[in-house]
Each structure stands twice: as structure tokens, then as C-alpha cells.
């Protein structure tokens, strides 16, 4: 973290302040005003996620660092993971029994390496002194629209039918998280639905709890 701070100017450092949970929803760490747009409903509270903890606001120098990291500057992973782990511990959260990186659909689809969530999870597992269990991946389906009904299909997209891709969470291997406190790791909240779906998939392994931790 000290090395990262040397790369920031004084004005940026003054904005590098962690979120105050007292001003946020205790379940999703979002401003309560956002709930009003959903009719006062918190998506995390009514989901399989026990809690979603976010370290920084998604703006300013934090957003810039996250963007650089996602853009390929992998050397930032240790600094980002250090902030995430330190904030989790500082908030008095229980240490996880294992961490699970969030999968990314376009990495699975294109068979790319270097999922940014995976590197963060590996570094967080070091700081938390617990194993990193890459148990999730995306399964890609193509749907065929005919007569207003949707059919699953694995036929090529060169067909005359209209295909729509969607992603389902599946267990990547047989590593078990049964009876463990699982912590999902992601760079940002991004699509909150993806974090919730991942937690629901992990519930099939009967963990004690599933929480999530993001940088922004």
C-alpha cells in the first residue's frame, strides 16, 4: 500500500478515503437513496448473500486504479487486495474460511487467462491466511426464439434462428465449501445480479455463509 500511495499526488490521496458504513445500507454498502429507486428494497438483504462489503466509492483515484488494473496492470493486484483485506478486518468482520473469485463471462467465452478477480482472490487468501477456491465458472447457453417460446440449443449461431446468450453459474471442480464461511472476491460491484447468482450457486454446497467483498 505504501508503494501505491507514492504514485498518487496529494489531492488524490486526500480523496482516498474508505467508505463509512454508518452512512450506507448494512447489507449492500450502497447509499440508501438507491433503494428508493427499487421501491425501498435492498437486493442483497433478500438474497443468498449475507452481506456485500465495498471499500471505496466508484469514483476518483480509486476508480482510476481499478480501471488500470482491469486494463492489464496486474502489479496493482497486491495493493488492491491489501486495501480490501485490511478494510474487512478493520470493520470487525469474521475471517473467511476460504475465498472464491467471481468468474467473468467474457473470459470464459473467449478462453482468456488473467481474470482480474482471480488474482485479487489469490492475494486476499494470502492476507486472510485461507485457501483460494476457484469453484465457479460460467456456462454459456444459446437460446432460440420461436413462436414466442424460448428453447435451449447448442446449434451454431449461423442458423436462421435468433440466438441469445445467457450465463449460468456452475461448479468448476469438486472442491467443497461445505460448512465454511465463504467470501466472494470481485474488483467492483458491477452487475450486482452476478454476485447474487454466484452466492445462490454456492448455497448448493451448504456453506455456513456467503459474503462478498469488492474494491469499488
VOBAVEX-441388 format. One record per residue (C-alpha): residue number from 1; residue in one letter; z, x, y. Coordinates in nm, 4 decimals. Example, Ala and Ser with C-alpha at 12.3 -4.5 7.8 and 13.67 -1.06 7.14 Angstrom:
BEGIN
[1,"A",[0.7800,1.2300,-0.4500]]
[2,"S",[0.7140,1.3670,-0.1060]]
//
This chain:
BEGIN
[1,"X",[0.0000,0.0000,0.0000]]
[2,"X",[0.0793,0.2846,0.2396]]
[3,"X",[-0.2695,0.4283,0.1870]]
[4,"X",[-0.4202,0.0868,0.2617]]
[5,"X",[-0.2190,0.0493,0.5820]]
[6,"X",[-0.3545,0.3821,0.7110]]
[7,"X",[-0.7037,0.2295,0.7015]]
[8,"X",[-0.6046,-0.0586,0.9291]]
[9,"X",[-0.5791,-0.0478,1.3079]]
[10,"X",[-0.2607,-0.1586,1.4853]]
[11,"X",[-0.3915,-0.5060,1.5839]]
[12,"X",[-0.4919,-0.5726,1.2223]]
[13,"X",[-0.1560,-0.4530,1.0922]]
[14,"X",[0.0195,-0.6957,1.3269]]
[15,"X",[-0.1711,-0.9801,1.1570]]
[16,"X",[-0.0967,-0.8517,0.8077]]
[17,"X",[0.1940,-1.0891,0.7519]]
[18,"X",[0.2758,-1.2681,0.4278]]
[19,"X",[0.2893,-1.6454,0.4216]]
[20,"X",[0.6210,-1.8137,0.4925]]
[21,"X",[0.6791,-2.0605,0.2053]]
[22,"X",[0.9087,-2.2712,0.4237]]
[23,"X",[0.6043,-2.3899,0.6186]]
[24,"X",[0.3984,-2.4717,0.3099]]
[25,"X",[0.3867,-2.7071,0.0144]]
[26,"X",[0.6157,-2.5512,-0.2527]]
[27,"X",[0.3648,-2.6295,-0.5281]]
[28,"X",[0.0281,-2.5128,-0.3880]]
[29,"X",[0.1252,-2.2948,-0.0885]]
[30,"X",[-0.1152,-2.4848,0.1333]]
[31,"X",[-0.0473,-2.6447,0.4680]]
[32,"X",[0.0931,-2.9923,0.4259]]
[33,"X",[-0.1751,-3.1248,0.6607]]
[34,"X",[-0.4324,-3.0631,0.3871]]
[35,"X",[-0.2554,-3.3162,0.1687]]
[36,"X",[-0.3201,-3.5859,0.4272]]
[37,"X",[-0.6942,-3.5457,0.3609]]
[38,"X",[-0.6224,-3.6255,-0.0045]]
[39,"X",[-0.4017,-3.9214,0.0722]]
[40,"X",[-0.0842,-3.7147,0.0726]]
[41,"X",[-0.1447,-3.5881,-0.2811]]
[42,"X",[-0.0852,-3.2310,-0.3981]]
[43,"X",[-0.3343,-3.1388,-0.6708]]
[44,"X",[-0.1089,-2.8722,-0.8216]]
[45,"X",[0.2026,-3.0902,-0.8404]]
[46,"X",[0.0290,-3.3395,-1.0688]]
[47,"X",[-0.1432,-3.0724,-1.2821]]
[48,"X",[-0.0600,-2.8358,-1.5686]]
[49,"X",[0.0140,-2.5623,-1.3138]]
[50,"X",[0.3836,-2.5187,-1.2474]]
[51,"X",[0.3147,-2.3514,-0.9142]]
[52,"X",[0.0405,-2.1739,-0.7214]]
[53,"X",[0.1641,-1.8868,-0.5038]]
[54,"X",[-0.0601,-1.7315,-0.2370]]
[55,"X",[0.0340,-1.4136,-0.0498]]
[56,"X",[-0.1797,-1.4277,0.2664]]
[57,"X",[-0.3826,-1.6695,0.4726]]
[58,"X",[-0.7558,-1.6609,0.4071]]
[59,"X",[-0.8487,-1.5113,0.7429]]
[60,"X",[-0.8182,-1.1942,0.9478]]
[61,"X",[-0.7908,-0.8498,0.7837]]
[62,"X",[-0.6747,-0.9990,0.4543]]
[63,"X",[-0.9979,-1.1911,0.4171]]
[64,"X",[-1.1933,-0.8776,0.5075]]
[65,"X",[-1.0145,-0.6738,0.2384]]
[66,"X",[-1.0716,-0.9461,-0.0214]]
[67,"X",[-1.4401,-0.9612,0.0710]]
[68,"X",[-1.4800,-0.5834,0.0434]]
[69,"X",[-1.3051,-0.5811,-0.2912]]
[70,"X",[-1.5161,-0.8654,-0.4299]]
[71,"X",[-1.8222,-0.6843,-0.2952]]
[72,"X",[-1.7643,-0.3861,-0.5223]]
[73,"X",[-1.4933,-0.1690,-0.3661]]
[74,"X",[-1.2851,-0.1638,-0.6822]]
[75,"X",[-1.0487,0.1038,-0.5482]]
[76,"X",[-0.8760,-0.1722,-0.3475]]
[77,"X",[-0.7507,-0.3456,-0.6636]]
[78,"X",[-0.4271,-0.1461,-0.6888]]
[79,"X",[-0.3309,-0.2131,-0.3259]]
[80,"X",[-0.4088,-0.5833,-0.3535]]
[81,"X",[-0.2210,-0.6126,-0.6841]]
[82,"X",[0.0760,-0.4288,-0.5313]]
[83,"X",[0.0982,-0.6813,-0.2472]]
[84,"X",[0.0690,-0.9704,-0.4922]]
[85,"X",[0.3350,-0.8380,-0.7297]]
[86,"X",[0.5753,-0.7407,-0.4510]]
[87,"X",[0.5448,-1.0836,-0.2879]]
[88,"X",[0.6054,-1.2627,-0.6193]]
[89,"X",[0.9222,-1.0614,-0.6789]]
[90,"X",[1.0355,-1.0916,-0.3153]]
[91,"X",[1.0153,-1.4717,-0.3426]]
[92,"X",[1.2585,-1.4605,-0.6349]]
[93,"X",[1.0066,-1.5822,-0.8916]]
[94,"X",[1.0810,-1.5060,-1.2586]]
[95,"X",[0.8872,-1.2149,-1.4046]]
[96,"X",[0.5994,-1.3347,-1.6258]]
[97,"X",[0.5824,-1.2606,-1.9975]]
[98,"X",[0.2079,-1.1980,-1.9625]]
[99,"X",[-0.0693,-1.2244,-1.7049]]
[100,"X",[-0.4091,-1.3854,-1.7626]]
[101,"X",[-0.7119,-1.3115,-1.5403]]
[102,"X",[-0.9190,-1.6044,-1.4210]]
[103,"X",[-1.2726,-1.5979,-1.5578]]
[104,"X",[-1.5763,-1.6184,-1.3319]]
[105,"X",[-1.8716,-1.8353,-1.4410]]
[106,"X",[-2.1473,-1.6210,-1.2915]]
[107,"X",[-2.0087,-1.3071,-1.4588]]
[108,"X",[-2.0051,-1.4862,-1.7948]]
[109,"X",[-2.3510,-1.6323,-1.7388]]
[110,"X",[-2.5157,-1.3051,-1.6390]]
[111,"X",[-2.3006,-1.0948,-1.8741]]
[112,"X",[-2.1823,-0.8797,-1.5866]]
[113,"X",[-1.8911,-0.6382,-1.6063]]
[114,"X",[-1.6280,-0.5792,-1.3412]]
[115,"X",[-1.4788,-0.9252,-1.2968]]
[116,"X",[-1.2545,-0.8672,-0.9880]]
[117,"X",[-0.9862,-1.0956,-1.1296]]
[118,"X",[-0.9607,-0.8795,-1.4432]]
[119,"X",[-0.8901,-0.5589,-1.2517]]
[120,"X",[-0.6230,-0.7341,-1.0450]]
[121,"X",[-0.4602,-0.8751,-1.3583]]
[122,"X",[-0.4522,-0.5321,-1.5232]]
[123,"X",[-0.2828,-0.3786,-1.2202]]
[124,"X",[-0.0411,-0.6694,-1.1849]]
[125,"X",[0.0520,-0.6288,-1.5514]]
[126,"X",[0.1462,-0.2683,-1.4709]]
[127,"X",[0.3727,-0.3715,-1.1822]]
[128,"X",[0.5264,-0.6580,-1.3813]]
[129,"X",[0.5576,-0.4400,-1.6952]]
[130,"X",[0.4000,-0.7082,-1.9126]]
[131,"X",[0.0746,-0.7342,-2.1114]]
[132,"X",[-0.2565,-0.8499,-1.9657]]
[133,"X",[-0.4102,-1.1121,-2.1954]]
[134,"X",[-0.7782,-1.1878,-2.1170]]
[135,"X",[-0.7749,-1.5067,-2.3207]]
[136,"X",[-1.0142,-1.7219,-2.1159]]
[137,"X",[-1.3865,-1.7316,-2.0571]]
[138,"X",[-1.6436,-1.9892,-1.9509]]
[139,"X",[-1.8589,-2.1761,-2.1971]]
[140,"X",[-2.1874,-2.2771,-2.0438]]
[141,"X",[-2.3433,-2.6107,-2.1313]]
[142,"X",[-2.6608,-2.7693,-2.0027]]
[143,"X",[-2.6744,-3.1425,-1.9636]]
[144,"X",[-2.9777,-3.3615,-1.9959]]
[145,"X",[-3.0052,-3.6708,-1.7794]]
[146,"X",[-3.1964,-3.9524,-1.9498]]
[147,"X",[-3.1708,-4.3155,-1.8557]]
[148,"X",[-2.8511,-4.2681,-1.6604]]
[149,"X",[-2.6703,-4.1120,-1.9564]]
[150,"X",[-2.5663,-3.7505,-1.9985]]
[151,"X",[-2.6342,-3.5619,-2.3219]]
[152,"X",[-2.5228,-3.2119,-2.4199]]
[153,"X",[-2.8140,-2.9843,-2.5010]]
[154,"X",[-2.8831,-2.6186,-2.5702]]
[155,"X",[-3.2591,-2.6505,-2.5232]]
[156,"X",[-3.4343,-2.4175,-2.2753]]
[157,"X",[-3.4453,-2.5148,-1.9099]]
[158,"X",[-3.8279,-2.5057,-1.9254]]
[159,"X",[-3.8133,-2.8566,-2.0678]]
[160,"X",[-3.9340,-3.1509,-1.8591]]
[161,"X",[-3.5788,-3.2895,-1.8562]]
[162,"X",[-3.3329,-3.2349,-1.5747]]
[163,"X",[-3.0524,-2.9963,-1.6705]]
[164,"X",[-2.7180,-2.9425,-1.5013]]
[165,"X",[-2.4828,-2.6635,-1.5916]]
[166,"X",[-2.1097,-2.7057,-1.6099]]
[167,"X",[-1.8333,-2.4866,-1.7378]]
[168,"X",[-1.5551,-2.5476,-1.9831]]
[169,"X",[-1.2581,-2.3225,-2.0424]]
[170,"X",[-1.2300,-2.1874,-2.3955]]
[171,"X",[-1.0007,-1.9326,-2.5560]]
[172,"X",[-1.1694,-1.5934,-2.5689]]
[173,"X",[-0.9693,-1.4486,-2.8571]]
[174,"X",[-0.6741,-1.5227,-3.0805]]
[175,"X",[-0.4101,-1.3586,-2.8641]]
[176,"X",[-0.1334,-1.6115,-2.8307]]
[177,"X",[0.0664,-1.7086,-2.5230]]
[178,"X",[0.2887,-1.9481,-2.7158]]
[179,"X",[0.6412,-1.9831,-2.5767]]
[180,"X",[0.5651,-1.7441,-2.2878]]
[181,"X",[0.5739,-1.7711,-1.9105]]
[182,"X",[0.2082,-1.7186,-1.8210]]
[183,"X",[0.0858,-1.6070,-1.4793]]
[184,"X",[-0.2806,-1.6660,-1.3904]]
[185,"X",[-0.4208,-1.3986,-1.1594]]
[186,"X",[-0.7052,-1.4587,-0.9119]]
[187,"X",[-0.8244,-1.2956,-0.5906]]
[188,"X",[-0.8265,-1.6214,-0.3934]]
[189,"X",[-0.7573,-1.9901,-0.4335]]
[190,"X",[-1.1312,-2.0548,-0.4100]]
[191,"X",[-1.2037,-2.3541,-0.6270]]
[192,"X",[-0.8574,-2.4907,-0.6940]]
[193,"X",[-1.0006,-2.7039,-0.9714]]
[194,"X",[-1.0869,-2.3892,-1.1706]]
[195,"X",[-0.7244,-2.2723,-1.1659]]
[196,"X",[-0.6052,-2.6158,-1.2749]]
[197,"X",[-0.8613,-2.6332,-1.5576]]
[198,"X",[-0.7577,-2.2869,-1.6757]]
[199,"X",[-0.3931,-2.3956,-1.6837]]
[200,"X",[-0.4840,-2.7065,-1.8824]]
[201,"X",[-0.6710,-2.4946,-2.1363]]
[202,"X",[-0.3767,-2.2572,-2.1719]]
[203,"X",[-0.1474,-2.5537,-2.2400]]
[204,"X",[-0.3189,-2.5831,-2.5781]]
[205,"X",[-0.1344,-2.2632,-2.6755]]
[206,"X",[0.2059,-2.4194,-2.5919]]
[207,"X",[0.3326,-2.1719,-2.3291]]
[208,"X",[0.6687,-2.2205,-2.1608]]
[209,"X",[0.4971,-2.2495,-1.8252]]
[210,"X",[0.1726,-2.1613,-1.6462]]
[211,"X",[0.1801,-2.0485,-1.2837]]
[212,"X",[-0.0858,-1.8847,-1.0664]]
[213,"X",[-0.0824,-1.6026,-0.8118]]
[214,"X",[-0.3609,-1.5298,-0.5614]]
[215,"X",[-0.4094,-1.2783,-0.2811]]
[216,"X",[-0.5526,-1.5256,-0.0290]]
//
